[in-house]
Amino acid sequence: MQNSKLRNESGITLLELSITLAISFILLSGITLSLHDSKSKRALQSACLQVQEDLRYAQQVAILGNAQYMVTFSTDHYTLKAHALDRNGVTKYYNNGVKFIYSNAGDSRIIFTKRGTVSGGSGTYIFSNGGFKQEVTVLVGSGRVSIKQAY
């Protein structure tokens, strides 16, 4: 007779609690991955903007100094200097895991002439971070520097 009475107890069951925790965990892990990707992409964009500004700086120094100015890229840093034998160049490191991975210019250095044009190294330079890639392009003749969106 007691089994036929309706139970009027409040509270949650272990099954309900388990399902709620599982859904919360799935949502939280998705948000965490999204934030990590966003951080990697922002770091990549920031590094490419810095490279773009430094290339423009190198171009201006070449024009104002009436001499060649060179930027050389390595996997984790790049160097700005007056010429190949200059030991006092400025070395800058990419932040937050950003890496230089490829150049279609046949060389990993850009040389600006005293007129600000590119005599060597015009082409596309590709950087990566966390699965994202971004291109920095230097045009021959004009020396213009542009950045494509990260992909």
C-alpha positions as CSV (number, residue, x, y, z in Angstrom):
1,M,0.0,0.0,0.0
2,Q,2.9,2.3,0.7
3,N,4.2,1.9,-2.9
4,S,1.0,3.2,-4.4
5,K,1.3,6.5,-2.5
6,L,2.9,9.4,-4.4
7,R,6.2,10.4,-3.0
8,N,6.4,14.1,-2.3
9,E,10.2,14.4,-1.8
10,S,12.2,17.3,-3.2
11,G,15.8,17.2,-4.5
12,I,17.7,15.9,-7.5
13,T,18.8,12.5,-8.4
14,L,22.3,11.4,-9.1
15,L,21.4,10.9,-12.8
16,E,20.2,14.5,-13.1
17,L,23.3,15.8,-11.4
18,S,25.6,13.7,-13.7
19,I,23.8,15.0,-16.9
20,T,24.1,18.6,-15.7
21,L,27.8,18.3,-15.0
22,A,28.4,16.6,-18.3
23,I,26.7,19.3,-20.3
24,S,28.6,22.0,-18.3
25,F,31.9,20.3,-18.9
26,I,31.2,20.1,-22.7
27,L,30.3,23.8,-22.9
28,L,33.3,24.8,-20.8
29,S,35.8,22.9,-22.9
30,G,34.4,24.4,-26.1
31,I,34.7,27.9,-24.7
32,T,38.3,27.2,-23.5
33,L,39.3,26.0,-26.9
34,S,37.7,29.0,-28.6
35,L,39.6,31.4,-26.3
36,H,42.9,29.6,-26.9
37,D,42.4,29.9,-30.7
38,S,41.5,33.5,-30.4
39,K,44.6,34.2,-28.3
40,S,46.8,32.5,-30.9
41,K,45.3,34.4,-33.8
42,R,45.6,37.7,-32.0
43,A,49.3,37.0,-31.2
44,L,49.9,36.2,-34.9
45,Q,48.2,39.3,-36.1
46,S,50.1,41.4,-33.6
47,A,53.4,40.0,-34.6
48,C,52.7,40.5,-38.3
49,L,51.7,44.2,-37.6
50,Q,55.0,44.6,-35.8
51,V,56.9,43.1,-38.7
52,Q,55.0,45.4,-41.1
53,E,55.8,48.5,-39.0
54,D,59.5,47.5,-38.8
55,L,59.7,46.9,-42.6
56,R,58.3,50.4,-43.1
57,Y,60.8,51.7,-40.6
58,A,63.6,50.0,-42.4
59,Q,62.4,51.5,-45.7
60,Q,62.4,55.0,-44.2
61,V,65.9,54.5,-42.7
62,A,67.2,53.5,-46.1
63,I,65.7,56.6,-47.7
64,L,66.8,59.0,-45.0
65,G,70.3,57.5,-44.7
66,N,70.7,57.3,-48.5
67,A,71.9,53.7,-48.1
68,Q,70.7,50.1,-48.2
69,Y,68.9,48.7,-45.2
70,M,68.3,45.0,-44.7
71,V,65.8,42.9,-42.7
72,T,66.6,39.2,-42.2
73,F,64.0,36.7,-41.0
74,S,64.7,33.6,-38.9
75,T,62.3,31.1,-37.4
76,D,61.9,32.9,-34.0
77,H,63.3,36.4,-34.7
78,Y,64.2,39.0,-37.3
79,T,67.1,41.4,-37.6
80,L,67.2,45.0,-38.9
81,K,70.6,46.2,-40.0
82,A,72.4,48.6,-42.4
83,H,74.2,45.9,-44.4
84,A,75.2,42.2,-44.2
85,L,78.4,42.8,-42.2
86,D,76.7,45.1,-39.7
87,R,77.1,43.4,-36.2
88,N,75.1,46.1,-34.5
89,G,71.7,45.3,-36.0
90,V,68.5,45.2,-34.0
91,T,67.1,41.8,-33.3
92,K,63.4,41.4,-32.5
93,Y,61.8,38.2,-31.3
94,Y,58.2,37.1,-32.3
95,N,55.9,36.8,-29.2
96,N,53.7,34.0,-28.0
97,G,54.9,31.1,-30.2
98,V,54.7,32.9,-33.5
99,K,57.2,31.5,-36.1
100,F,58.4,32.5,-39.5
101,I,57.8,29.5,-41.7
102,Y,58.2,30.3,-45.4
103,S,59.2,32.9,-48.0
104,N,58.5,32.6,-51.7
105,A,61.2,35.3,-52.3
106,G,63.9,32.6,-52.5
107,D,65.6,34.3,-49.6
108,S,64.6,35.2,-46.0
109,R,65.9,38.7,-46.2
110,I,64.5,42.0,-47.6
111,I,66.9,44.7,-48.9
112,F,65.6,48.2,-49.3
113,T,67.6,50.5,-51.6
114,K,68.4,54.1,-50.8
115,R,65.3,55.1,-52.8
116,G,63.1,52.8,-50.6
117,T,62.5,50.2,-53.3
118,V,63.1,46.5,-52.8
119,S,66.3,45.2,-54.5
120,G,66.0,41.7,-53.0
121,G,63.5,39.7,-51.1
122,S,60.2,41.0,-52.6
123,G,57.5,38.4,-52.2
124,T,55.4,36.8,-49.5
125,Y,56.5,35.9,-46.0
126,I,54.3,33.5,-44.1
127,F,54.1,33.3,-40.3
128,S,52.2,30.8,-38.2
129,N,50.9,30.3,-34.7
130,G,48.6,27.7,-33.2
131,G,47.4,26.3,-36.6
132,F,46.8,29.8,-38.1
133,K,48.9,31.3,-40.8
134,Q,49.3,34.9,-42.0
135,E,51.0,36.4,-45.0
136,V,53.1,39.6,-45.1
137,T,53.7,40.7,-48.7
138,V,56.5,43.0,-49.9
139,L,56.1,44.4,-53.4
140,V,59.1,44.8,-55.7
141,G,59.6,48.3,-57.0
142,S,57.4,50.2,-54.6
143,G,58.4,48.4,-51.5
144,R,54.8,48.4,-50.3
145,V,54.1,46.1,-47.4
146,S,50.7,44.5,-46.9
147,I,49.2,41.9,-44.6
148,K,46.5,39.3,-45.5
149,Q,44.0,38.1,-43.0
150,A,44.9,35.1,-40.9
151,Y,43.7,31.8,-42.1
